[in-house]
Amino acid sequence: MTRREAIIREKYTALTAHLTERGRRIWAATEAKSYGHGGIAAVCRATGITDKTIRRGIRELQVGKGAEVGRIRQLGGGRKRLTVQDPTISQDLERLVEPVTRGDPESPLLWTSKSISHLSEALQRQGHPISQRSVYNLLRESGYTLQANRKRDEGASHPDRNAQFEYIYRQVQSFLALQQPVISVDAKKKENLGNFKNPGQEYHLVGKAPRVRVYDFPDKVLGKAIPYGVYDLAKDQGWVSVGISHDTAEFAVATIRAWWQKLGKPLYQHATDLYIMADGGGSNGSRVRL
């Protein structure tokens, strides 16, 4: 290595940590041009940067065109996204996660009890070369997030509990494949009706904030509002009926009937079956004959 090449190496060692990919290419091209005859080969030997990269930098210097402001690479440059290289990986990951997905029904965030390491191993067995970090990124893009501990341990449970949930999942997929309606129903948190304080803020004139009751005792005249929701899985649509008496089986049936007459029947004109998913208890009690 000549003295000039040693100087180039010394410069490169000092600068490389502070240069972007394009910055290194342009710097190497500038050094090669200033070196004169044999400059490209000299810079290659001194830095390890390929002659192809240096020639590209020289062309960019001559044309005066580079990446857009704020970009390191040209549009379309760099490694292709994993979902572009492997188009089925997101769908296969969703199939692995979907049967055991959990979430707060009042929040769009989802989470899964399957660990990232187990998911990456399962995908690798299906022929997808993927790291745990890439599985994590795909889950984030799909709306999954890390969650704090939640109350799920319910004591003793039936030995076939997991098999029951997997059976329900298969039934849902079967109904959806046949274009038959599948709904999830539940009564939500009761709300006192009246002039009560609610969290959040609204704009009002200074000193004109609404006055509300000090205590949240139920109003004996107005009572409570009981929202009962019906969610259509295939159409991603919801229906809510609000009752004012009690959360009863009659209320649940009336809500489902109202959903069918207003939304379900027009959407599923040729339906012959309806699959209803409901947790146990209250109006959805397993012993409620209605």
N, C-alpha and C positions, 0 to 999 in steps of 0.2 A: 504494500500500500504506500502510495506516494505521500509526501507531506501535505499536498493540497487535499488529497482524499481524507487524510487524518483530521484536517481542519473541518472539512464538511461533516465528518462523523461526529466531531465534538459539538458542532452547532446542532446537529440533528438530535443528539442525546439530550442537549439542554432544552430544546424546543418541543420535542415530540409530545410531551405530556400536556402541553398547552395548545396544541393544534387539533383542529377537527380533521376528519378524513379528507375533505376538500382542501383544507389549509395545508396539510402535508403534501398533497399532490402539487399544489401551486408553488409551494416553497421549493420542492425538489426540482420542478421545471425551471424555476428562476435560477437555481444553483447550476443546473445543467447548461443553461444558455450562457451564463456568465463564465463558465469554465472554458467554453469554446469547443474546438474539435475533440471528440471523445468524451464530451461532458456527460452524456446519458449513461455510458458505461461506467464512468468514474463515480457518479452518484449512486448507481446501482450497487457497486462494490462497497461504497462507504456506508450506505444506509440499509441495504436490503430491500429497498423499494424496487418493484419490477420496472423494466424498461417500458412496458405497456402503459403502466400508470403514469410514468414521467412524460411519455409522448402525449397522453391525453391531457395532462396539465399544460403542455406547450401549446396544444391546439386551443385550449380554453384561453390562454394568454393572448394568442394571436387573434382569435375571434372577439375576445373581450366579453364573452358570455359565460356566466356561471350559474350557480343555483339561485333561486329566488331569495329575496331578503328574508332572513329568519330560517332558512332551510340549510341543511348540511349536504343533502343529496339532491340530485335532479328528481323531478316527479317520476315515479315509477322505479327509482333506484333502490338498491338495498335488497335484503332478503325478503321473499314473499311471505305473507302472513300464513300461519299454520293452517288456517281454514281454507286458504287458496291451494296450498300444497296437498292438503288432505280434506277434500270437500265433505266427507261423511263423518268426520270426527265429532263435530258438534252434535249431530243427531244421535250418534252412538253414545256420547256422554250423557245426553238428556235421557236416553232410555235407561241407563244405569242409575241415574239419580231419581227419576220421576216417581218410581213406586215408594220411595222412602222420603219424599220431600215433605218438609214441615214448614209452617210459617204462621205468623200472626194474621188472623183473618181481617184485621183492620190495618194491616201494613202490606205494602207491595214487596217487602223483603222476604226472601226465602232462605232456607238453610237445609242441609242434609246431614244425616247421621253417619253417612259413609265418609271415611277419611280420604284425604287427597292421595295418600300413598296407595290405598286399596283401589281407588278409582283409576289411578295411573297404571297399576298392575293389571287391572281388568281390561283397560284399553290396549295395553301392550299384548295381552293374550289374543285380542281380536285383530292384531296386526297393525296397530297404530304406534309408531315410535314416538312417544311423548314423555316429557319429564313431569315431575310433580308440580314444578313452577308453572308450566304451560297449562296443566289442569286447573290450577288455581286461577290463572288469568281468564281461561274460558268460562269458569264458573262465575267470576266477577262480571264478565260481559253479559252473561245470561241472567243477571239479577240476583245471584246468590251472594251471601255475605257471611262473615263470621259473626256468631251471636253469643251472647252471654248465656250462662246456665238458665234453663227454664224448668218449671215444675212439670216433670213427665213421669216420674216414678210413682206408680199407682198401687204399689204393693203386689200381692199375688195376682197373676193373670193366667188366662187359659193357655195351655201349652201350644195350641194351634193359633194363637193370636196373630202372629206374623203371617201365617199361611192364610188367615181370613182376610187380612188387608191385601195380600197379593191376589187373592181370588176376586175381591172387589175391583182391584185395578184391572184385572183381565176382563171382567164383565164390562167395565166402563169402556175399555178400548174396543171391545166387541160391538157394543151398542153404537159407538161413534163411527166405527167402520161401516155399519149398516145404515148410517144416517138417521138413527133413532135418537130422540131427545134424552139428554142426561142432565139432571139438575142436582145442585147441592143446596140444601135448605137448612135454616137455623134461625132461631130467635136471638136478637142481639140485646145489648145492655138496655135495660129500662131507663127512661128519663122522666123526671118530674116535670109536669106541665105547669107553667106559671112564670112569674117574674123572678127567675133565679139567676145567680151569677154563673157565668160560663168562662172558661179560660180563653185567652186571646184578646186582641185589641182592635178597635175600629176608630176611624177618624170622626171626631165631634168638635164642635166649637169649644173653646176654652171655658171650663167651668160648667159645661152642659153634658157631662157624661151621664148616661142613663142610671137611674137609681134602681137598685135591686134589693131583694130581701136579705136580711142579715143571716137568717137561718134557712137551711134547706129542708125544712119539714114539708112533707107532701101536702099539696093543696087538696082538701077533702072534696072540693067541688070539681076541680079540673082533673085530679087524679094523675095517672102516669101514661106515658106513651110507650108502646111495646112494638118496636120494629121487627118484622119477620121478613127475612130476605130469601129470595130465590135466585140462584145463579145458574145461568145456562152455559155449560162448559164449551159446547161447540161454537156458539155464536159470541161468547165472551160478553154477555149482556146480563144485567141484573134487574130484579123487580123487588120492590119493598112495599109491603102493606103495613100500616101502622094501626094497632089496636089500642083501645083505651080501657079495657076491662082486665082480662086475665090471659095468660099464656096457656091456652088450652088446645086440645087436639082439634076442636072445631075451628079455631082460629087458624091453625096450620093448614087444614084441608081447604078452608075458604081462600087462603092466600094462594095455595097452589092452583086451585080452580080459577081464581082471577088471573093468575099468570097465564094459564093455558088458554083462556078465552081471549085475553088481550094480546099476548105475544106468541105463546107456543103454537096455537092452532094455525095462525097465518104463516108462521115460519116452517112448520112441519105438517104440511097438508096431507102427506101420505103416511104419517106415523101410525104404527100399530101398537107400539109399546112405549113406556116411559120408565126410565131408571131414576130412582130417587135416592140420593145419599144423604143421610142425616145421622148426627151423633145421638146417643141415647140420653133420655132425660127430658123432663118438662113435657112440652107438646109433642116431642118426638120419642116419648117413652116406648120401649119395646113391648110393654104390656098394654098399651093403649089400643083397644080393638079398632077404633075408628081409623 
